[in-house]
């Protein structure tokens, strides 16, 4: 049986589109992930935050 790898969805706060996935680590589990990433929906760099589920 394959081990279940916990992944976080990283969502654009502007349009709520999930653009990225991040591996759940001790560091990301303890504090909220916040990344400045390019969003293809907004067509610009926006703040992306982790979302549960
Ligand atoms: Zn967006």
mmCIF file of the protein (N, C-alpha, C, O) and its ligand, coordinates in Angstrom:
data_MODEL
# 
_entry.id   MODEL 
# 
loop_
_entity.id 
_entity.type 
_entity.pdbx_number_of_molecules 
1 polymer     1 
2 non-polymer 1 
# 
_entity_poly.entity_id                      1 
_entity_poly.type                           'polypeptide(L)' 
_entity_poly.nstd_linkage                   no 
_entity_poly.nstd_monomer                   no 
_entity_poly.pdbx_seq_one_letter_code       
;(UNK)(UNK)(UNK)(UNK)(UNK)(UNK)(UNK)(UNK)(UNK)(UNK)(UNK)(UNK)(UNK)(UNK)(UNK)(UNK)
(UNK)(UNK)(UNK)(UNK)(UNK)(UNK)(UNK)(UNK)(UNK)(UNK)(UNK)(UNK)(UNK)(UNK)(UNK)(UNK)
(UNK)(UNK)(UNK)(UNK)(UNK)(UNK)(UNK)(UNK)(UNK)(UNK)(UNK)(UNK)(UNK)(UNK)(UNK)(UNK)
(UNK)(UNK)(UNK)(UNK)(UNK)
;
_entity_poly.pdbx_seq_one_letter_code_can   XXXXXXXXXXXXXXXXXXXXXXXXXXXXXXXXXXXXXXXXXXXXXXXXXXXXX 
_entity_poly.pdbx_strand_id                 A 
# 
loop_
_entity_poly_seq.entity_id 
_entity_poly_seq.num 
_entity_poly_seq.mon_id 
_entity_poly_seq.hetero 
1 1  UNK n 
1 2  UNK n 
1 3  UNK n 
1 4  UNK n 
1 5  UNK n 
1 6  UNK n 
1 7  UNK n 
1 8  UNK n 
1 9  UNK n 
1 10 UNK n 
1 11 UNK n 
1 12 UNK n 
1 13 UNK n 
1 14 UNK n 
1 15 UNK n 
1 16 UNK n 
1 17 UNK n 
1 18 UNK n 
1 19 UNK n 
1 20 UNK n 
1 21 UNK n 
1 22 UNK n 
1 23 UNK n 
1 24 UNK n 
1 25 UNK n 
1 26 UNK n 
1 27 UNK n 
1 28 UNK n 
1 29 UNK n 
1 30 UNK n 
1 31 UNK n 
1 32 UNK n 
1 33 UNK n 
1 34 UNK n 
1 35 UNK n 
1 36 UNK n 
1 37 UNK n 
1 38 UNK n 
1 39 UNK n 
1 40 UNK n 
1 41 UNK n 
1 42 UNK n 
1 43 UNK n 
1 44 UNK n 
1 45 UNK n 
1 46 UNK n 
1 47 UNK n 
1 48 UNK n 
1 49 UNK n 
1 50 UNK n 
1 51 UNK n 
1 52 UNK n 
1 53 UNK n 
# 
loop_
_struct_asym.id 
_struct_asym.entity_id 
A 1 
B 2 
# 
loop_
_chem_comp.id 
_chem_comp.type 
_chem_comp.mon_nstd_flag 
UNK 'L-peptide linking' . 
ZN  non-polymer         . 
# 
_pdbx_entity_nonpoly.entity_id   2 
_pdbx_entity_nonpoly.name        ? 
_pdbx_entity_nonpoly.comp_id     ZN 
# 
_pdbx_nonpoly_scheme.asym_id         B 
_pdbx_nonpoly_scheme.entity_id       2 
_pdbx_nonpoly_scheme.mon_id          ZN 
_pdbx_nonpoly_scheme.ndb_seq_num     1 
_pdbx_nonpoly_scheme.pdb_seq_num     101 
_pdbx_nonpoly_scheme.auth_seq_num    101 
_pdbx_nonpoly_scheme.pdb_mon_id      ZN 
_pdbx_nonpoly_scheme.auth_mon_id     ZN 
_pdbx_nonpoly_scheme.pdb_strand_id   A 
_pdbx_nonpoly_scheme.pdb_ins_code    . 
# 
loop_
_atom_site.group_PDB 
_atom_site.id 
_atom_site.type_symbol 
_atom_site.label_atom_id 
_atom_site.label_alt_id 
_atom_site.label_comp_id 
_atom_site.label_asym_id 
_atom_site.label_entity_id 
_atom_site.label_seq_id 
_atom_site.pdbx_PDB_ins_code 
_atom_site.Cartn_x 
_atom_site.Cartn_y 
_atom_site.Cartn_z 
_atom_site.occupancy 
_atom_site.B_iso_or_equiv 
_atom_site.pdbx_formal_charge 
_atom_site.auth_seq_id 
_atom_site.auth_comp_id 
_atom_site.auth_asym_id 
_atom_site.auth_atom_id 
_atom_site.pdbx_PDB_model_num 
ATOM   1   N  N  . UNK A 1 1  ? 0.846   -1.202 0.000   1.00 0.00 ? 1   UNK A N  1 
ATOM   2   C  CA . UNK A 1 1  ? 0.000   0.000  0.000   1.00 0.00 ? 1   UNK A CA 1 
ATOM   3   C  C  . UNK A 1 1  ? 0.883   1.254  0.000   1.00 0.00 ? 1   UNK A C  1 
ATOM   4   O  O  . UNK A 1 1  ? 1.804   1.383  0.807   1.00 0.00 ? 1   UNK A O  1 
ATOM   5   N  N  . UNK A 1 2  ? 0.592   2.137  -0.888  1.00 0.00 ? 2   UNK A N  1 
ATOM   6   C  CA . UNK A 1 2  ? 1.381   3.363  -1.000  1.00 0.00 ? 2   UNK A CA 1 
ATOM   7   C  C  . UNK A 1 2  ? 1.112   4.288  0.185   1.00 0.00 ? 2   UNK A C  1 
ATOM   8   O  O  . UNK A 1 2  ? -0.014  4.423  0.665   1.00 0.00 ? 2   UNK A O  1 
ATOM   9   N  N  . UNK A 1 3  ? 2.165   4.898  0.619   1.00 0.00 ? 3   UNK A N  1 
ATOM   10  C  CA . UNK A 1 3  ? 2.043   5.832  1.742   1.00 0.00 ? 3   UNK A CA 1 
ATOM   11  C  C  . UNK A 1 3  ? 1.304   7.091  1.292   1.00 0.00 ? 3   UNK A C  1 
ATOM   12  O  O  . UNK A 1 3  ? 1.547   7.614  0.204   1.00 0.00 ? 3   UNK A O  1 
ATOM   13  N  N  . UNK A 1 4  ? 0.438   7.547  2.112   1.00 0.00 ? 4   UNK A N  1 
ATOM   14  C  CA . UNK A 1 4  ? -0.337  8.745  1.795   1.00 0.00 ? 4   UNK A CA 1 
ATOM   15  C  C  . UNK A 1 4  ? 0.514   9.982  2.048   1.00 0.00 ? 4   UNK A C  1 
ATOM   16  O  O  . UNK A 1 4  ? 0.926   10.252 3.176   1.00 0.00 ? 4   UNK A O  1 
ATOM   17  N  N  . UNK A 1 5  ? 0.767   10.721 0.981   1.00 0.00 ? 5   UNK A N  1 
ATOM   18  C  CA . UNK A 1 5  ? 1.592   11.921 1.130   1.00 0.00 ? 5   UNK A CA 1 
ATOM   19  C  C  . UNK A 1 5  ? 0.704   13.142 1.300   1.00 0.00 ? 5   UNK A C  1 
ATOM   20  O  O  . UNK A 1 5  ? -0.114  13.454 0.435   1.00 0.00 ? 5   UNK A O  1 
ATOM   21  N  N  . UNK A 1 6  ? 0.869   13.816 2.401   1.00 0.00 ? 6   UNK A N  1 
ATOM   22  C  CA . UNK A 1 6  ? 0.039   14.996 2.611   1.00 0.00 ? 6   UNK A CA 1 
ATOM   23  C  C  . UNK A 1 6  ? 0.477   16.168 1.739   1.00 0.00 ? 6   UNK A C  1 
ATOM   24  O  O  . UNK A 1 6  ? 1.625   16.609 1.784   1.00 0.00 ? 6   UNK A O  1 
ATOM   25  N  N  . UNK A 1 7  ? -0.447  16.644 0.966   1.00 0.00 ? 7   UNK A N  1 
ATOM   26  C  CA . UNK A 1 7  ? -0.185  17.801 0.112   1.00 0.00 ? 7   UNK A CA 1 
ATOM   27  C  C  . UNK A 1 7  ? -1.125  18.941 0.470   1.00 0.00 ? 7   UNK A C  1 
ATOM   28  O  O  . UNK A 1 7  ? -2.281  18.736 0.841   1.00 0.00 ? 7   UNK A O  1 
ATOM   29  N  N  . UNK A 1 8  ? -0.599  20.123 0.347   1.00 0.00 ? 8   UNK A N  1 
ATOM   30  C  CA . UNK A 1 8  ? -1.406  21.308 0.589   1.00 0.00 ? 8   UNK A CA 1 
ATOM   31  C  C  . UNK A 1 8  ? -1.751  21.936 -0.744  1.00 0.00 ? 8   UNK A C  1 
ATOM   32  O  O  . UNK A 1 8  ? -0.914  22.016 -1.643  1.00 0.00 ? 8   UNK A O  1 
ATOM   33  N  N  . UNK A 1 9  ? -2.957  22.370 -0.862  1.00 0.00 ? 9   UNK A N  1 
ATOM   34  C  CA . UNK A 1 9  ? -3.323  23.155 -2.037  1.00 0.00 ? 9   UNK A CA 1 
ATOM   35  C  C  . UNK A 1 9  ? -2.949  24.595 -1.755  1.00 0.00 ? 9   UNK A C  1 
ATOM   36  O  O  . UNK A 1 9  ? -3.172  25.102 -0.656  1.00 0.00 ? 9   UNK A O  1 
ATOM   37  N  N  . UNK A 1 10 ? -2.386  25.243 -2.743  1.00 0.00 ? 10  UNK A N  1 
ATOM   38  C  CA . UNK A 1 10 ? -2.022  26.645 -2.585  1.00 0.00 ? 10  UNK A CA 1 
ATOM   39  C  C  . UNK A 1 10 ? -2.904  27.459 -3.526  1.00 0.00 ? 10  UNK A C  1 
ATOM   40  O  O  . UNK A 1 10 ? -2.825  27.346 -4.749  1.00 0.00 ? 10  UNK A O  1 
ATOM   41  N  N  . UNK A 1 11 ? -3.729  28.266 -2.918  1.00 0.00 ? 11  UNK A N  1 
ATOM   42  C  CA . UNK A 1 11 ? -4.814  28.944 -3.619  1.00 0.00 ? 11  UNK A CA 1 
ATOM   43  C  C  . UNK A 1 11 ? -4.575  30.448 -3.726  1.00 0.00 ? 11  UNK A C  1 
ATOM   44  O  O  . UNK A 1 11 ? -4.085  31.084 -2.793  1.00 0.00 ? 11  UNK A O  1 
ATOM   45  N  N  . UNK A 1 12 ? -4.927  30.991 -4.868  1.00 0.00 ? 12  UNK A N  1 
ATOM   46  C  CA . UNK A 1 12 ? -4.858  32.437 -5.070  1.00 0.00 ? 12  UNK A CA 1 
ATOM   47  C  C  . UNK A 1 12 ? -5.933  33.105 -4.215  1.00 0.00 ? 12  UNK A C  1 
ATOM   48  O  O  . UNK A 1 12 ? -7.100  32.718 -4.263  1.00 0.00 ? 12  UNK A O  1 
ATOM   49  N  N  . UNK A 1 13 ? -5.540  34.099 -3.442  1.00 0.00 ? 13  UNK A N  1 
ATOM   50  C  CA . UNK A 1 13 ? -6.513  34.751 -2.560  1.00 0.00 ? 13  UNK A CA 1 
ATOM   51  C  C  . UNK A 1 13 ? -7.453  35.679 -3.332  1.00 0.00 ? 13  UNK A C  1 
ATOM   52  O  O  . UNK A 1 13 ? -8.518  36.041 -2.832  1.00 0.00 ? 13  UNK A O  1 
ATOM   53  N  N  . UNK A 1 14 ? -7.065  36.056 -4.532  1.00 0.00 ? 14  UNK A N  1 
ATOM   54  C  CA . UNK A 1 14 ? -7.880  36.964 -5.330  1.00 0.00 ? 14  UNK A CA 1 
ATOM   55  C  C  . UNK A 1 14 ? -9.026  36.240 -6.036  1.00 0.00 ? 14  UNK A C  1 
ATOM   56  O  O  . UNK A 1 14 ? -10.180 36.657 -5.936  1.00 0.00 ? 14  UNK A O  1 
ATOM   57  N  N  . UNK A 1 15 ? -8.710  35.157 -6.750  1.00 0.00 ? 15  UNK A N  1 
ATOM   58  C  CA . UNK A 1 15 ? -9.741  34.473 -7.530  1.00 0.00 ? 15  UNK A CA 1 
ATOM   59  C  C  . UNK A 1 15 ? -10.098 33.083 -6.985  1.00 0.00 ? 15  UNK A C  1 
ATOM   60  O  O  . UNK A 1 15 ? -10.984 32.410 -7.511  1.00 0.00 ? 15  UNK A O  1 
ATOM   61  N  N  . UNK A 1 16 ? -9.399  32.668 -5.932  1.00 0.00 ? 16  UNK A N  1 
ATOM   62  C  CA . UNK A 1 16 ? -9.642  31.380 -5.263  1.00 0.00 ? 16  UNK A CA 1 
ATOM   63  C  C  . UNK A 1 16 ? -9.347  30.163 -6.146  1.00 0.00 ? 16  UNK A C  1 
ATOM   64  O  O  . UNK A 1 16 ? -9.894  29.083 -5.927  1.00 0.00 ? 16  UNK A O  1 
ATOM   65  N  N  . UNK A 1 17 ? -8.505  30.342 -7.114  1.00 0.00 ? 17  UNK A N  1 
ATOM   66  C  CA . UNK A 1 17 ? -8.101  29.223 -7.957  1.00 0.00 ? 17  UNK A CA 1 
ATOM   67  C  C  . UNK A 1 17 ? -6.897  28.526 -7.338  1.00 0.00 ? 17  UNK A C  1 
ATOM   68  O  O  . UNK A 1 17 ? -5.947  29.169 -6.892  1.00 0.00 ? 17  UNK A O  1 
ATOM   69  N  N  . UNK A 1 18 ? -6.956  27.207 -7.321  1.00 0.00 ? 18  UNK A N  1 
ATOM   70  C  CA . UNK A 1 18 ? -5.815  26.440 -6.828  1.00 0.00 ? 18  UNK A CA 1 
ATOM   71  C  C  . UNK A 1 18 ? -4.791  26.308 -7.952  1.00 0.00 ? 18  UNK A C  1 
ATOM   72  O  O  . UNK A 1 18 ? -5.029  25.621 -8.946  1.00 0.00 ? 18  UNK A O  1 
ATOM   73  N  N  . UNK A 1 19 ? -3.680  26.957 -7.786  1.00 0.00 ? 19  UNK A N  1 
ATOM   74  C  CA . UNK A 1 19 ? -2.658  26.985 -8.826  1.00 0.00 ? 19  UNK A CA 1 
ATOM   75  C  C  . UNK A 1 19 ? -1.452  26.123 -8.499  1.00 0.00 ? 19  UNK A C  1 
ATOM   76  O  O  . UNK A 1 19 ? -0.750  25.665 -9.401  1.00 0.00 ? 19  UNK A O  1 
ATOM   77  N  N  . UNK A 1 20 ? -1.210  25.902 -7.235  1.00 0.00 ? 20  UNK A N  1 
ATOM   78  C  CA . UNK A 1 20 ? 0.004   25.199 -6.839  1.00 0.00 ? 20  UNK A CA 1 
ATOM   79  C  C  . UNK A 1 20 ? -0.299  24.191 -5.740  1.00 0.00 ? 20  UNK A C  1 
ATOM   80  O  O  . UNK A 1 20 ? -1.304  24.271 -5.034  1.00 0.00 ? 20  UNK A O  1 
ATOM   81  N  N  . UNK A 1 21 ? 0.621   23.237 -5.633  1.00 0.00 ? 21  UNK A N  1 
ATOM   82  C  CA . UNK A 1 21 ? 0.552   22.277 -4.541  1.00 0.00 ? 21  UNK A CA 1 
ATOM   83  C  C  . UNK A 1 21 ? 1.870   22.312 -3.795  1.00 0.00 ? 21  UNK A C  1 
ATOM   84  O  O  . UNK A 1 21 ? 2.936   22.445 -4.396  1.00 0.00 ? 21  UNK A O  1 
ATOM   85  N  N  . UNK A 1 22 ? 1.789   22.194 -2.507  1.00 0.00 ? 22  UNK A N  1 
ATOM   86  C  CA . UNK A 1 22 ? 3.002   22.202 -1.699  1.00 0.00 ? 22  UNK A CA 1 
ATOM   87  C  C  . UNK A 1 22 ? 3.000   20.981 -0.806  1.00 0.00 ? 22  UNK A C  1 
ATOM   88  O  O  . UNK A 1 22 ? 1.958   20.525 -0.336  1.00 0.00 ? 22  UNK A O  1 
ATOM   89  N  N  . UNK A 1 23 ? 4.177   20.474 -0.589  1.00 0.00 ? 23  UNK A N  1 
ATOM   90  C  CA . UNK A 1 23 ? 4.297   19.332 0.311   1.00 0.00 ? 23  UNK A CA 1 
ATOM   91  C  C  . UNK A 1 23 ? 4.114   19.794 1.741   1.00 0.00 ? 23  UNK A C  1 
ATOM   92  O  O  . UNK A 1 23 ? 4.651   20.824 2.149   1.00 0.00 ? 23  UNK A O  1 
ATOM   93  N  N  . UNK A 1 24 ? 3.359   19.030 2.489   1.00 0.00 ? 24  UNK A N  1 
ATOM   94  C  CA . UNK A 1 24 ? 3.162   19.386 3.888   1.00 0.00 ? 24  UNK A CA 1 
ATOM   95  C  C  . UNK A 1 24 ? 4.385   18.956 4.689   1.00 0.00 ? 24  UNK A C  1 
ATOM   96  O  O  . UNK A 1 24 ? 4.725   17.774 4.745   1.00 0.00 ? 24  UNK A O  1 
ATOM   97  N  N  . UNK A 1 25 ? 5.020   19.908 5.290   1.00 0.00 ? 25  UNK A N  1 
ATOM   98  C  CA . UNK A 1 25 ? 6.181   19.633 6.135   1.00 0.00 ? 25  UNK A CA 1 
ATOM   99  C  C  . UNK A 1 25 ? 5.913   20.168 7.532   1.00 0.00 ? 25  UNK A C  1 
ATOM   100 O  O  . UNK A 1 25 ? 4.889   20.802 7.786   1.00 0.00 ? 25  UNK A O  1 
ATOM   101 N  N  . UNK A 1 26 ? 6.839   19.907 8.421   1.00 0.00 ? 26  UNK A N  1 
ATOM   102 C  CA . UNK A 1 26 ? 6.693   20.433 9.785   1.00 0.00 ? 26  UNK A CA 1 
ATOM   103 C  C  . UNK A 1 26 ? 6.589   21.952 9.773   1.00 0.00 ? 26  UNK A C  1 
ATOM   104 O  O  . UNK A 1 26 ? 5.808   22.545 10.518  1.00 0.00 ? 26  UNK A O  1 
ATOM   105 N  N  . UNK A 1 27 ? 7.397   22.571 8.909   1.00 0.00 ? 27  UNK A N  1 
ATOM   106 C  CA . UNK A 1 27 ? 7.426   24.032 8.823   1.00 0.00 ? 27  UNK A CA 1 
ATOM   107 C  C  . UNK A 1 27 ? 6.105   24.581 8.301   1.00 0.00 ? 27  UNK A C  1 
ATOM   108 O  O  . UNK A 1 27 ? 5.591   25.565 8.832   1.00 0.00 ? 27  UNK A O  1 
ATOM   109 N  N  . UNK A 1 28 ? 5.551   23.955 7.265   1.00 0.00 ? 28  UNK A N  1 
ATOM   110 C  CA . UNK A 1 28 ? 4.303   24.458 6.688   1.00 0.00 ? 28  UNK A CA 1 
ATOM   111 C  C  . UNK A 1 28 ? 3.100   24.114 7.552   1.00 0.00 ? 28  UNK A C  1 
ATOM   112 O  O  . UNK A 1 28 ? 2.083   24.806 7.503   1.00 0.00 ? 28  UNK A O  1 
ATOM   113 N  N  . UNK A 1 29 ? 3.204   23.059 8.336   1.00 0.00 ? 29  UNK A N  1 
ATOM   114 C  CA . UNK A 1 29 ? 2.098   22.661 9.197   1.00 0.00 ? 29  UNK A CA 1 
ATOM   115 C  C  . UNK A 1 29 ? 1.932   23.618 10.373  1.00 0.00 ? 29  UNK A C  1 
ATOM   116 O  O  . UNK A 1 29 ? 0.826   23.840 10.865  1.00 0.00 ? 29  UNK A O  1 
ATOM   117 N  N  . UNK A 1 30 ? 3.044   24.172 10.805  1.00 0.00 ? 30  UNK A N  1 
ATOM   118 C  CA . UNK A 1 30 ? 3.009   25.033 11.990  1.00 0.00 ? 30  UNK A CA 1 
ATOM   119 C  C  . UNK A 1 30 ? 2.552   26.447 11.694  1.00 0.00 ? 30  UNK A C  1 
ATOM   120 O  O  . UNK A 1 30 ? 1.856   27.065 12.500  1.00 0.00 ? 30  UNK A O  1 
ATOM   121 N  N  . UNK A 1 31 ? 2.939   26.952 10.551  1.00 0.00 ? 31  UNK A N  1 
ATOM   122 C  CA . UNK A 1 31 ? 2.488   28.303 10.208  1.00 0.00 ? 31  UNK A CA 1 
ATOM   123 C  C  . UNK A 1 31 ? 1.857   28.305 8.824   1.00 0.00 ? 31  UNK A C  1 
ATOM   124 O  O  . UNK A 1 31 ? 2.192   27.483 7.971   1.00 0.00 ? 31  UNK A O  1 
ATOM   125 N  N  . UNK A 1 32 ? 0.953   29.226 8.620   1.00 0.00 ? 32  UNK A N  1 
ATOM   126 C  CA . UNK A 1 32 ? 0.252   29.351 7.348   1.00 0.00 ? 32  UNK A CA 1 
ATOM   127 C  C  . UNK A 1 32 ? 1.206   29.750 6.236   1.00 0.00 ? 32  UNK A C  1 
ATOM   128 O  O  . UNK A 1 32 ? 1.995   30.689 6.348   1.00 0.00 ? 32  UNK A O  1 
ATOM   129 N  N  . UNK A 1 33 ? 1.093   29.000 5.175   1.00 0.00 ? 33  UNK A N  1 
ATOM   130 C  CA . UNK A 1 33 ? 1.923   29.248 4.021   1.00 0.00 ? 33  UNK A CA 1 
ATOM   131 C  C  . UNK A 1 33 ? 1.387   30.456 3.257   1.00 0.00 ? 33  UNK A C  1 
ATOM   132 O  O  . UNK A 1 33 ? 0.185   30.574 3.018   1.00 0.00 ? 33  UNK A O  1 
ATOM   133 N  N  . UNK A 1 34 ? 2.286   31.336 2.885   1.00 0.00 ? 34  UNK A N  1 
ATOM   134 C  CA . UNK A 1 34 ? 1.870   32.490 2.105   1.00 0.00 ? 34  UNK A CA 1 
ATOM   135 C  C  . UNK A 1 34 ? 2.929   32.763 1.051   1.00 0.00 ? 34  UNK A C  1 
ATOM   136 O  O  . UNK A 1 34 ? 4.077   33.076 1.365   1.00 0.00 ? 34  UNK A O  1 
ATOM   137 N  N  . UNK A 1 35 ? 2.524   32.640 -0.197  1.00 0.00 ? 35  UNK A N  1 
ATOM   138 C  CA . UNK A 1 35 ? 3.482   32.758 -1.287  1.00 0.00 ? 35  UNK A CA 1 
ATOM   139 C  C  . UNK A 1 35 ? 3.028   33.774 -2.314  1.00 0.00 ? 35  UNK A C  1 
ATOM   140 O  O  . UNK A 1 35 ? 1.840   33.909 -2.603  1.00 0.00 ? 35  UNK A O  1 
ATOM   141 N  N  . UNK A 1 36 ? 3.986   34.474 -2.849  1.00 0.00 ? 36  UNK A N  1 
ATOM   142 C  CA . UNK A 1 36 ? 3.694   35.381 -3.964  1.00 0.00 ? 36  UNK A CA 1 
ATOM   143 C  C  . UNK A 1 36 ? 3.992   34.593 -5.237  1.00 0.00 ? 36  UNK A C  1 
ATOM   144 O  O  . UNK A 1 36 ? 5.148   34.316 -5.559  1.00 0.00 ? 36  UNK A O  1 
ATOM   145 N  N  . UNK A 1 37 ? 2.926   34.238 -5.953  1.00 0.00 ? 37  UNK A N  1 
ATOM   146 C  CA . UNK A 1 37 ? 3.069   33.388 -7.137  1.00 0.00 ? 37  UNK A CA 1 
ATOM   147 C  C  . UNK A 1 37 ? 2.288   33.969 -8.298  1.00 0.00 ? 37  UNK A C  1 
ATOM   148 O  O  . UNK A 1 37 ? 1.379   34.782 -8.130  1.00 0.00 ? 37  UNK A O  1 
ATOM   149 N  N  . UNK A 1 38 ? 2.678   33.520 -9.487  1.00 0.00 ? 38  UNK A N  1 
ATOM   150 C  CA . UNK A 1 38 ? 1.951   33.961 -10.661 1.00 0.00 ? 38  UNK A CA 1 
ATOM   151 C  C  . UNK A 1 38 ? 0.653   33.186 -10.800 1.00 0.00 ? 38  UNK A C  1 
ATOM   152 O  O  . UNK A 1 38 ? 0.652   31.955 -10.774 1.00 0.00 ? 38  UNK A O  1 
ATOM   153 N  N  . UNK A 1 39 ? -0.435  33.896 -10.945 1.00 0.00 ? 39  UNK A N  1 
ATOM   154 C  CA . UNK A 1 39 ? -1.740  33.276 -11.137 1.00 0.00 ? 39  UNK A CA 1 
ATOM   155 C  C  . UNK A 1 39 ? -2.141  33.429 -12.597 1.00 0.00 ? 39  UNK A C  1 
ATOM   156 O  O  . UNK A 1 39 ? -2.189  34.541 -13.123 1.00 0.00 ? 39  UNK A O  1 
ATOM   157 N  N  . UNK A 1 40 ? -2.429  32.301 -13.251 1.00 0.00 ? 40  UNK A N  1 
ATOM   158 C  CA . UNK A 1 40 ? -2.787  32.334 -14.666 1.00 0.00 ? 40  UNK A CA 1 
ATOM   159 C  C  . UNK A 1 40 ? -4.199  32.876 -14.875 1.00 0.00 ? 40  UNK A C  1 
ATOM   160 O  O  . UNK A 1 40 ? -4.534  33.335 -15.967 1.00 0.00 ? 40  UNK A O  1 
ATOM   161 N  N  . UNK A 1 41 ? -5.017  32.824 -13.845 1.00 0.00 ? 41  UNK A N  1 
ATOM   162 C  CA . UNK A 1 41 ? -6.375  33.359 -13.944 1.00 0.00 ? 41  UNK A CA 1 
ATOM   163 C  C  . UNK A 1 41 ? -6.374  34.887 -13.828 1.00 0.00 ? 41  UNK A C  1 
ATOM   164 O  O  . UNK A 1 41 ? -7.032  35.586 -14.598 1.00 0.00 ? 41  UNK A O  1 
ATOM   165 N  N  . UNK A 1 42 ? -5.622  35.382 -12.852 1.00 0.00 ? 42  UNK A N  1 
ATOM   166 C  CA . UNK A 1 42 ? -5.499  36.829 -12.668 1.00 0.00 ? 42  UNK A CA 1 
ATOM   167 C  C  . UNK A 1 42 ? -4.502  37.452 -13.646 1.00 0.00 ? 42  UNK A C  1 
ATOM   168 O  O  . UNK A 1 42 ? -4.504  38.664 -13.861 1.00 0.00 ? 42  UNK A O  1 
ATOM   169 N  N  . UNK A 1 43 ? -3.662  36.620 -14.226 1.00 0.00 ? 43  UNK A N  1 
ATOM   170 C  CA . UNK A 1 43 ? -2.590  37.017 -15.129 1.00 0.00 ? 43  UNK A CA 1 
ATOM   171 C  C  . UNK A 1 43 ? -1.611  37.999 -14.487 1.00 0.00 ? 43  UNK A C  1 
ATOM   172 O  O  . UNK A 1 43 ? -1.111  38.926 -15.124 1.00 0.00 ? 43  UNK A O  1 
ATOM   173 N  N  . UNK A 1 44 ? -1.364  37.763 -13.230 1.00 0.00 ? 44  UNK A N  1 
ATOM   174 C  CA . UNK A 1 44 ? -0.361  38.563 -12.508 1.00 0.00 ? 44  UNK A CA 1 
ATOM   175 C  C  . UNK A 1 44 ? 0.057   37.839 -11.246 1.00 0.00 ? 44  UNK A C  1 
ATOM   176 O  O  . UNK A 1 44 ? -0.525  36.817 -10.883 1.00 0.00 ? 44  UNK A O  1 
ATOM   177 N  N  . UNK A 1 45 ? 1.064   38.368 -10.583 1.00 0.00 ? 45  UNK A N  1 
ATOM   178 C  CA . UNK A 1 45 ? 1.504   37.784 -9.324  1.00 0.00 ? 45  UNK A CA 1 
ATOM   179 C  C  . UNK A 1 45 ? 0.554   38.196 -8.208  1.00 0.00 ? 45  UNK A C  1 
ATOM   180 O  O  . UNK A 1 45 ? 0.272   39.378 -8.013  1.00 0.00 ? 45  UNK A O  1 
ATOM   181 N  N  . UNK A 1 46 ? 0.076   37.211 -7.494  1.00 0.00 ? 46  UNK A N  1 
ATOM   182 C  CA . UNK A 1 46 ? -0.824  37.456 -6.389  1.00 0.00 ? 46  UNK A CA 1 
ATOM   183 C  C  . UNK A 1 46 ? -0.365  36.671 -5.174  1.00 0.00 ? 46  UNK A C  1 
ATOM   184 O  O  . UNK A 1 46 ? 0.516   35.818 -5.276  1.00 0.00 ? 46  UNK A O  1 
ATOM   185 N  N  . UNK A 1 47 ? -0.952  36.953 -4.041  1.00 0.00 ? 47  UNK A N  1 
ATOM   186 C  CA . UNK A 1 47 ? -0.648  36.188 -2.834  1.00 0.00 ? 47  UNK A CA 1 
ATOM   187 C  C  . UNK A 1 47 ? -1.416  34.873 -2.871  1.00 0.00 ? 47  UNK A C  1 
ATOM   188 O  O  . UNK A 1 47 ? -2.621  34.848 -3.120  1.00 0.00 ? 47  UNK A O  1 
ATOM   189 N  N  . UNK A 1 48 ? -0.713  33.802 -2.622  1.00 0.00 ? 48  UNK A N  1 
ATOM   190 C  CA . UNK A 1 48 ? -1.329  32.477 -2.569  1.00 0.00 ? 48  UNK A CA 1 
ATOM   191 C  C  . UNK A 1 48 ? -1.210  31.926 -1.173  1.00 0.00 ? 48  UNK A C  1 
ATOM   192 O  O  . UNK A 1 48 ? -0.152  32.011 -0.549  1.00 0.00 ? 48  UNK A O  1 
ATOM   193 N  N  . UNK A 1 49 ? -2.288  31.363 -0.683  1.00 0.00 ? 49  UNK A N  1 
ATOM   194 C  CA . UNK A 1 49 ? -2.280  30.788 0.650   1.00 0.00 ? 49  UNK A CA 1 
ATOM   195 C  C  . UNK A 1 49 ? -2.709  29.344 0.600   1.00 0.00 ? 49  UNK A C  1 
ATOM   196 O  O  . UNK A 1 49 ? -3.439  28.918 -0.295  1.00 0.00 ? 49  UNK A O  1 
ATOM   197 N  N  . UNK A 1 50 ? -2.239  28.597 1.584   1.00 0.00 ? 50  UNK A N  1 
ATOM   198 C  CA . UNK A 1 50 ? -2.621  27.192 1.660   1.00 0.00 ? 50  UNK A CA 1 
ATOM   199 C  C  . UNK A 1 50 ? -4.083  27.073 2.047   1.00 0.00 ? 50  UNK A C  1 
ATOM   200 O  O  . UNK A 1 50 ? -4.631  27.914 2.759   1.00 0.00 ? 50  UNK A O  1 
ATOM   201 N  N  . UNK A 1 51 ? -4.701  26.001 1.557   1.00 0.00 ? 51  UNK A N  1 
ATOM   202 C  CA . UNK A 1 51 ? -6.085  25.759 1.916   1.00 0.00 ? 51  UNK A CA 1 
ATOM   203 C  C  . UNK A 1 51 ? -6.236  24.305 2.322   1.00 0.00 ? 51  UNK A C  1 
ATOM   204 O  O  . UNK A 1 51 ? -5.573  23.434 1.760   1.00 0.00 ? 51  UNK A O  1 
ATOM   205 N  N  . UNK A 1 52 ? -7.068  24.042 3.257   1.00 0.00 ? 52  UNK A N  1 
ATOM   206 C  CA . UNK A 1 52 ? -7.285  22.675 3.707   1.00 0.00 ? 52  UNK A CA 1 
ATOM   207 C  C  . UNK A 1 52 ? -8.384  22.047 2.863   1.00 0.00 ? 52  UNK A C  1 
ATOM   208 O  O  . UNK A 1 52 ? -9.473  22.607 2.732   1.00 0.00 ? 52  UNK A O  1 
ATOM   209 N  N  . UNK A 1 53 ? -8.100  20.897 2.300   1.00 0.00 ? 53  UNK A N  1 
ATOM   210 C  CA . UNK A 1 53 ? -8.993  20.092 1.457   1.00 0.00 ? 53  UNK A CA 1 
ATOM   211 C  C  . UNK A 1 53 ? -9.214  20.659 0.059   1.00 0.00 ? 53  UNK A C  1 
ATOM   212 O  O  . UNK A 1 53 ? -9.944  20.070 -0.738  1.00 0.00 ? 53  UNK A O  1 
HETATM 213 ZN ZN . ZN  B 2 .  ? -5.892  34.504 -9.134  1.00 0.00 ? 101 ZN  A ZN 1 
# 
